[in-house]
Amino acid sequence: MLQAICGFHKDEENHWVAELRCKHFQHVRHKPPFINRPWVVNEAGRASMIGSKLECKKCDTKEPEDKI
């Protein structure tokens, strides 16, 4: 299910995590050449993705909300 990004935070390993409107979290890494998300490495890039949608597999499987 597609869900909008409403914020970001870093996890305990210092990786960026998108906070989705559905209250689930999803890692958004930039690890070329396999994962190409250059927007995640700076604040302006992340801000530009607020409102963009990601596929949330946790919604598909009806998992409970994530907590920080």
BAVO-584760 format. One line per 4 residues: number of its first residue (from 1); for each residue y, x, z of N, C-alpha, C, CB. Coordinates in nm, 3 decimals, padded with zeros to 5 digits, m for minus. Each point is the difference from the previous one (the first is absolute). Glycine has a CB too. Layout:
N
NUM = Y X Z Y X Z Y X Z Y X Z ~ ...
// end
This chain:
68
1 = m00.117 00.084 00.000 00.117 m00.084 00.000 00.124 00.090 00.000 m00.125 m00.186 00.122 ~ 00.221 00.156 m00.207 00.123 00.078 m00.005 00.090 m00.037 00.118 m00.016 00.015 m00.252 ~ 00.069 00.088 00.319 00.089 m00.020 00.113 00.120 00.094 m00.014 m00.194 m00.070 00.149 ~ 00.311 00.024 m00.109 00.123 00.079 m00.012 00.010 00.104 00.111 00.113 m00.196 m00.107
5 = m00.056 00.311 00.072 00.030 00.105 00.097 00.128 m00.040 00.074 m00.112 00.180 m00.144 ~ 00.107 m00.173 00.277 00.120 m00.035 00.077 00.048 00.116 00.087 m00.075 m00.237 00.002 ~ 00.003 00.349 m00.001 00.042 00.117 00.076 m00.101 00.112 m00.011 00.121 m00.149 00.156 ~ m00.091 00.260 m00.088 m00.087 00.118 m00.002 00.000 00.065 00.138 00.045 00.036 m00.246
9 = m00.150 00.032 00.278 m00.006 00.086 00.117 m00.100 00.113 m00.030 00.059 m00.193 00.158 ~ m00.058 00.296 m00.073 m00.096 00.110 m00.014 m00.112 m00.019 00.101 00.180 00.157 m00.083 ~ m00.302 m00.122 00.042 m00.114 m00.009 00.090 m00.009 00.128 00.085 m00.122 m00.151 m00.164 ~ 00.018 00.159 00.246 m00.016 00.114 00.089 m00.025 00.132 m00.073 m00.089 m00.158 00.168
13 = 00.054 00.153 m00.296 m00.020 00.120 m00.080 00.118 00.029 m00.091 m00.245 m00.041 00.008 ~ 00.357 m00.031 00.015 00.125 00.020 m00.073 m00.006 m00.048 m00.145 00.043 00.194 00.147 ~ m00.131 m00.291 m00.176 m00.009 m00.060 m00.133 00.080 m00.130 00.000 m00.229 00.103 m00.040 ~ 00.292 m00.135 m00.073 00.079 m00.123 m00.010 m00.092 m00.121 m00.015 00.188 00.128 m00.103
17 = m00.150 m00.234 00.173 m00.075 m00.126 00.000 00.097 m00.113 m00.033 m00.167 00.090 00.171 ~ 00.131 m00.173 m00.268 00.081 m00.117 m00.033 m00.035 m00.113 00.094 00.015 00.071 m00.241 ~ 00.088 m00.139 00.290 m00.018 m00.120 00.082 00.017 m00.119 m00.094 00.085 00.114 00.215 ~ m00.188 m00.195 m00.225 00.002 m00.112 m00.094 00.042 m00.129 00.069 m00.180 00.111 m00.133
21 = 00.234 m00.202 00.057 00.049 m00.127 00.054 m00.109 m00.077 00.074 00.167 m00.009 m00.185 ~ m00.291 00.029 00.149 m00.113 m00.069 00.061 m00.038 00.061 00.136 m00.083 m00.057 m00.229 ~ 00.156 00.162 00.270 m00.023 00.071 00.127 m00.116 00.098 m00.006 00.091 m00.198 00.116 ~ m00.136 00.234 m00.237 m00.098 00.106 m00.016 00.073 00.127 m00.042 m00.182 m00.167 m00.064
25 = 00.118 00.282 00.088 00.055 00.129 m00.038 m00.086 00.062 m00.110 00.094 00.033 00.233 ~ m00.030 00.048 m00.318 m00.074 00.068 m00.107 00.063 00.138 m00.022 m00.061 m00.222 m00.110 ~ m00.023 00.327 00.110 00.049 00.134 m00.029 00.055 00.005 m00.142 m00.167 00.099 00.161 ~ 00.278 m00.028 m00.176 00.062 00.021 m00.132 00.025 00.150 m00.015 00.109 m00.234 m00.002
29 = m00.210 00.303 m00.045 00.007 00.146 m00.011 00.041 00.042 m00.140 m00.176 00.021 00.176 ~ 00.237 00.097 m00.183 00.032 00.064 m00.128 m00.082 00.128 m00.006 00.238 m00.099 m00.009 ~ m00.350 00.094 m00.063 m00.089 00.116 m00.011 m00.041 00.018 m00.145 m00.085 m00.035 00.236 ~ 00.180 00.083 m00.319 m00.033 00.018 m00.142 m00.115 00.098 m00.017 00.237 m00.049 m00.060
33 = m00.316 00.039 m00.044 00.015 m00.093 m00.112 m00.073 m00.133 00.023 00.021 00.196 m00.149 ~ m00.088 m00.211 00.263 m00.081 m00.120 00.020 00.081 m00.120 00.047 m00.189 00.149 00.053 ~ 00.283 m00.128 00.038 00.086 m00.107 00.049 00.144 00.043 m00.029 m00.167 m00.073 00.183 ~ 00.234 00.002 m00.272 00.133 00.040 m00.044 00.103 m00.102 00.048 m00.099 00.115 m00.201
37 = 00.154 m00.089 00.318 00.104 m00.087 00.058 00.116 00.088 00.048 m00.173 m00.173 00.071 ~ 00.250 00.232 m00.162 00.108 00.089 00.041 00.108 m00.071 00.082 m00.044 00.134 m00.203 ~ 00.053 m00.265 00.192 00.100 m00.076 00.074 m00.021 00.005 00.151 00.022 m00.149 m00.196 ~ m00.143 00.183 00.241 m00.030 m00.003 00.143 00.057 00.121 00.075 m00.206 m00.129 m00.054
41 = 00.242 00.235 m00.016 00.038 00.124 00.068 00.145 00.004 00.048 m00.170 00.111 m00.139 ~ 00.253 m00.208 00.100 00.138 00.000 00.051 00.044 m00.142 00.038 00.051 00.201 m00.143 ~ 00.049 m00.207 00.229 00.044 m00.128 00.055 00.050 m00.096 m00.108 00.059 00.119 00.210 ~ 00.016 m00.068 m00.306 00.051 m00.086 m00.107 m00.114 m00.058 m00.083 00.210 00.136 m00.007
45 = m00.311 m00.056 m00.018 m00.116 m00.047 m00.075 m00.074 m00.111 00.074 m00.022 00.226 m00.103 ~ m00.001 m00.205 00.231 m00.067 m00.105 00.079 00.085 m00.126 00.006 m00.114 00.177 00.137 ~ 00.244 m00.162 m00.117 00.089 m00.117 00.006 m00.003 m00.078 m00.131 00.147 00.122 00.162 ~ m00.162 m00.051 m00.273 m00.003 m00.068 m00.130 m00.126 m00.084 m00.020 00.137 00.187 m00.093
49 = m00.238 m00.163 00.175 m00.127 m00.072 m00.014 m00.012 m00.120 00.095 m00.104 00.214 m00.071 ~ 00.203 m00.233 00.160 m00.001 m00.118 00.087 00.001 m00.124 m00.090 00.122 00.124 00.189 ~ m00.213 m00.214 m00.163 m00.013 m00.121 m00.081 m00.103 00.012 m00.111 00.236 m00.047 00.052 ~ m00.271 00.171 m00.087 m00.106 00.019 m00.101 m00.132 m00.043 00.060 00.126 00.193 m00.108
53 = m00.221 m00.227 00.024 m00.127 m00.051 00.050 m00.114 00.098 m00.021 00.080 m00.229 m00.047 ~ m00.167 00.232 00.148 m00.123 00.079 m00.005 m00.118 m00.095 00.019 00.117 00.207 00.089 ~ m00.229 m00.168 m00.142 m00.124 m00.077 00.021 m00.047 00.022 00.143 m00.064 00.019 m00.247 ~ 00.046 m00.127 00.323 m00.045 00.011 00.139 m00.145 m00.049 00.010 00.236 m00.033 00.084
57 = m00.326 00.130 m00.074 m00.143 m00.035 00.012 m00.031 m00.058 00.137 m00.056 00.182 m00.161 ~ 00.139 m00.150 00.261 m00.022 m00.056 00.134 00.024 m00.151 m00.001 00.068 00.220 00.103 ~ 00.027 m00.266 m00.184 00.022 m00.145 m00.012 m00.122 m00.065 m00.066 00.251 00.035 m00.017 ~ m00.304 00.031 m00.085 m00.115 m00.054 m00.072 m00.120 m00.019 00.092 00.082 00.111 m00.207
61 = m00.095 m00.022 00.306 m00.114 m00.009 00.092 00.040 m00.066 00.134 m00.096 00.206 m00.109 ~ 00.218 m00.261 00.114 00.050 m00.074 00.117 m00.004 00.081 00.131 m00.075 m00.207 m00.114 ~ 00.116 00.335 00.104 00.005 00.084 00.119 00.122 m00.035 00.085 m00.119 00.184 m00.125 ~ 00.112 m00.158 00.256 00.115 m00.029 00.088 00.118 00.093 m00.032 m00.158 m00.077 00.181
65 = 00.276 00.039 m00.132 00.121 00.080 m00.019 m00.018 00.140 00.056 00.138 m00.209 00.010 ~ m00.074 00.307 m00.074 00.001 00.137 00.050 00.111 00.015 00.103 m00.093 00.087 m00.220 ~ 00.077 00.009 00.309 00.100 00.030 00.102 00.028 00.149 00.001 m00.075 m00.197 00.140 ~ 00.199 00.232 m00.114 00.039 00.142 00.005 m00.050 00.061 00.129 00.205 m00.044 m00.140
// end
